[in-house]
Amino acid sequence: MKAAREVSARLLEAIEPLADTLHPPPPPLKAPGIVCAPESLDVEPYIRILRWLLEDGEAVRVLGFPDQLDALSPISAIVGGAKEKLAAARDKAGAKTLVAVTDRRIITAKTNTFLEQAEIRHVIPIDQVRYVRATTTQDRSARLTIDLITRDENIRWFFHAGIENTHVHALAAVLAESMTIPDVERDELQRRRHAPIEAGKKDGSTGTTSFQPTGSEAMTCDAK
């Protein structure tokens, strides 16, 4: 076994220059100007790994380290108060989620598996962002949260009370720059809106349907 490891090490050493020539390693990655993390958190290990996961020319704009709860749903809204208390208790254990916002996508990962295996949990193309909101919890901790609504899901991130509010607002602002609803989705919503009205005119009845906003106001906030 020892001999096999030595042979493998020599082989890797021999082919490494060739591999670097065919596909040069990416340049060192610097931390972005906006980092939403507790002061005690060292972001350098995340930067070193993220460097190898980016596409050519892709730029990291923001790094965030929230505690991510379940995706938003009617049930989670009902028990929201209980979850806020649970999230407050989790603050003592440190951030559980990595959020990296690039100029192309939103990358999320569990911090432990990212550091151990460079494993990405979820990728959201930036053009799928529909709405972003930064709010403050109503519990004693008064922590900031970010609600991210995409084409397919709703996500809520809770941030530690010790993280600078201006940085969290800046993260929300960067996400808000991409808020949009494609024309095809807007047309479909409009069609659904008017269909019950037309049906009501024909049979003399009235109808209602849910209608989601087709536009959003961009948020503006400066980081320190």
PyMOL commands that set and color helices and strands:
alter all, ss='L'
color gray80, all
select helices_A, chain A and resi 2-22+44-50+74-78+80-93+111-117+126-128+165-176+183-203
alter helices_A, ss='H'
color red, helices_A
select strands_A, chain A and resi 34-36+60-64+67-68+97-102+105-110+122-125+129-136+144-150+154-158
alter strands_A, ss='S'
color yellow, strands_A
deselect
rebuild
show_as cartoon
